Amino acid sequence: MITIQNLTKIFRTEELETSALSGINLQINEGDFLSIMGPSGCGKSTLLNIVGLLDSASGGSYTLLNQEMIGLKEKERSSVRKENIGFIFQNFNLIDELSVYDNIELPLIYNKVKASERKVKVEAIAEKLNIAHRLKHYPQQLSGGQQQRVAVARALINDPKIILADEPTGNLDSKTGNEVMELLTDLHAKGATILMVTHSDYDASFSQRTILMKDGVVFSEKMNQRNVDVFTI
Amino acid sequence: MLYNWIKIFIYHLKQNKLFSFLNVLGLSIGIAGLVFATLYWNNEHSYDVWNPNNENVYQVLNQMGPQKEIWASNSTPFGLACKATIPEIESICFFGNRYDGGLLKYKSKKLIVKKAVISDEEFFNIFPFPIVKGAKTAILKEKNSVAISDASAKLLFNEEDPIGKSVNFENEFYTVRAVYKIIQPSAVEPDYVFNGLIKEGDRESWGNFNYGLMIKVKKDVAIAAVVKKMEKIVFENITQKNAKESGQTVAQFIKENGESKIILDQLKTARLQGTKASIGINFPEGQGNLQLVYIMMGLSILILVLSIVNYINLATATAIKRAKEVGVRKVVGASKSLIVMQFIFETAIVISFAVILALAIVELTLPFYNDFLNKDLTLNGSDFYGQIVLIFVLVIVFAGIFPAIYISKFETLKVLKGNFSRSKSGIWMRNSMLVFQFSIAAFFIIGALVVYQQVSYMSDKDLGFSGDQIIRIRFRYDDWETKLKKYETTKQELLKMSGVQDVSTFEGSFGDDTNSTSGFTHNGIFVQGHNVNMDFGFLDMMKIKILEGRDLSPEFASDTVSNMLMNETCVRTLNLKKPINTIITSGWGNDKGMLKFKIVGVVKDFNITGLKNKIPPMIFVNLKTLGWSNFHFVYVKVNADDLAGTLAELETYWNKNINQDYPFEYEFVDKTFAKTYLEQLKQKNLFFILNLIVIVIAIFGLFALASFSMERRLKEIAIRKTLGAETNTLLKELSIQYVFFCLVGFLIGIFPAYLLLQKWLEDFAFRIDIPLFPFVVALFSLLFLTLLVVLAKAYQVTKMDALKYLKYE
């Protein structure tokens, strides 16, 4: 589904050039659950942002669903993004001025879904993520875990092809973090494609495959075997 | 501590150079406006304050006739009877309501005097200007006495002692009895005060309302009782007698001619609150324009409020950026009141700058303002300094307290934990202030357009006469018995000049009025006819049309004896269905009784007094018919080409044959008439300038507020962008609320605009109805400006780097 070849990203300031990504190759197939790990500044977030079309690459190739993404205009990127990609952030990035319902509904509005249809969809996903009773509340009135579930609901509402999660548990305590990770695993089990950036080995262990990055290159790659899974089976 | 405050103030000043500058500028313009208005207010309210009698002295006005006209003049026997029979009245003074002028000679010196008052002997009793030299009492008692102001004394006599010197004024000799000092401002500021106003014949003529009358009452007198007694005198001596003469009962007579009433205006407030005379003027220095005083005050306060609102909005909006500073200060021990003090201190610095800048603006633009008001205002006076301090304090209070308290209330913990910068607190208030600003702006735009339309209506209006290429030249001639003859010969001589097309005259002046009015009754209807005693061909020269019948003409002998014309208004008022050949008993009489006239023509209505007033009923007879020779100008129609040459020729002729001692005075009739709406013309310009200022201030406020509120929403915008919002959608989302505020503000603004303009227009007899057009223009220009400002800012905001705000907030 995603093929990345020799992707580079250079940040230029007046004084110096920093190479954030120097020749990344990556293949993500439909149904993959991939996590990226690495120390601060290794370029993992930059990679995620490029995959999410929030940032543009300096060189190389990035194809999403057999379409080249490098060199697209802002408007085209925006339309690819809203149709195919769902985001989950560390700090949730909910709009405080809007209610939970309105937050979840936003991507549908931008995708020009009819109001009646929107209502059905939002209520369905809220039910699924166990936040239906919170729809009228505002983000500030929710706990961190609930907020992240709202963010997940928003990411999923549009049935995106791929979910990008940037340290989804970073702002949560371990118990709540665990709930969110189980939610993601659940989604994966139901066929979602997920790309996640994380600091936590524990979180990474939920994914199928972990890529370790360092200084802008893919340092190593390993397949995860979840011990938990073994016991539960 | 102060040093610390100043340091942080300067830091923020540097951070927000543009906004700080605009803020100070806005406030200083607002303060400057208020200073201007205050200067004007002070000046108008200081009239006659100097006069120790100002509470005991009253001007007497008469309300007479079915149209309830207010006369500023009185008959002599009435005044004398008041003095003789009403014990509350201590003294009375007759004086000319208008300045007299003329030629003054002393030895070889010749001066044209413009501000002379002719009075009876009581003048200094009513207006006690301090006497510098000469007699202190009974100054004007002796016949042919004059008192002169110290400035005029210096001009005329240099170092000589003026007392006892004999001067010649308009061919009569007067002895200088005293030198006085004028104290300004005053209802009368004469350079010369001559006595001898009351002539022998005046004492018996109850019907001749010739002179201004002031009365001085004893202390603590009930003024209503005095009015009653004066009205009784009028009733017994005028109403009853006239009724008897016309063979009617008193009730009938009053029903037909209206009741005569007396109005007493206290000198202290006469300038601004006095009753404005509809016939004649109240005082030589005129009356104050209370409406303009209020307009100036109101508009300047509006502008100041506008800039204070800007300040508050900006201060509370930026305050969020300073939340952390406040939090830290509180943690290290600052009390709430200290925080309030700090921010008020900052406001005080800003406003000090603004006041200084405002005073500089006032100083620089005062000459234009003086020109506008026709005054000589200066930036001083102990009252004024006090007022400046008061303005300073008030602005600090209104602009400073609110943001200071708002900031001091920030919750320390929330602030320090961050995530405060998106706080919604204060948004509601800022938005309603924005709406308020929009309504002020709408008010000003509508106001300016309506005033503009009224002024252009007045300047474009068909006046019913054409003053094109017609000049009026002052014609001085003292001997009224030969004046007409002199005029005839002058006319013949002038017509010989190649540049002169036509010459004529009438007893009146365009833009002012006819020189006399006479009431008469026909079929039981009373009219106060304005007398147009005119030369043959006058209507023709002025292109005034005859609607029915014919113009007066030298071909008919009776046209100088018993034929008259009437204007439409007069015909309408008298309800004449077939006016031509109707015989009218006029208001003019001789020893054989009242003269009868036959109407031979109806004249189309034309404006004479200016568009504020309705066209009065007019009656037209030939100059010779009554032979009053009460005309002051010769009207000359000149060729457009070689105007300068013609004028020079006329001047030479005038200096040689007519007014040897006087300067040649001429004016184009169009221009004279235009003076009647000069004030509105100035108001139009004033409104235009104020409009610019208001719009600039309001737009700046909108820009600042939109900037801050959009910058606070950067994260939200970033999220929306991430979720796939397109630029157009975002622009719409960001701007829509401002369009809404603009519309609400406009709706609120139109009501006061409509009501106040309606009131303003009420003063004009000839006026426009408030059209829809200014409202439409105001709406669209406001919307346009709003969109321009907001979209520009919104576009800039949507171009931001979404990543930065997703990560680091």
Interface residues (C-beta under 8 A of the other chain):
Chain A: S45 N49 G52 L54 D55 E74 K75 S78 S79 R81 K82 E83 F87 F89 N91 N93 L94 I95 D96 E97 L106 P107 Y110 N111 R154
Chain B: R422 K424 K715 E716 A718 I719 R720 K721 T722 L723 G724 A725 E726 T727 T729 A802 L803 L806 K807 E809
